[in-house]
């Protein structure tokens, strides 16, 4: 069974993903963002891309999924640029996996 992929972010940032067949969601309010991510996890999505700008509004939700195999929560920059949070998370994950930051 294939896992589904979703992108959560503002309309301008996620619209391009819709063109390639990825399910897109554009919640605005903090509670809606949290509910969307939790619902996607319950709906068997394997990968959830979320813009950094929305992720910073729900850090406790993002952290809750960090210790689970699925879904993988991947932070991406929005069309307004990056906050470098996604890259910092990748650095941290690599360091945890191999014992040092090789990037």
HELIX and SHEET records of a PDB file:
HELIX    1   1 UNK A   11  UNK A   19  1                                   9    
HELIX    2   2 UNK A   30  UNK A   42  1                                  13    
HELIX    3   3 UNK A   52  UNK A   55  1                                   4    
HELIX    4   4 UNK A   56  UNK A   58  5                                   3    
HELIX    5   5 UNK A   59  UNK A   66  1                                   8    
HELIX    6   6 UNK A   85  UNK A   98  1                                  14    
SHEET    1   A 4 UNK A  23  UNK A  25  0                                        
SHEET    2   A 4 UNK A   4  UNK A   8  1                                        
SHEET    3   A 4 UNK A  45  UNK A  51  1                                        
SHEET    4   A 4 UNK A  72  UNK A  76  1                                        
END                                                                             
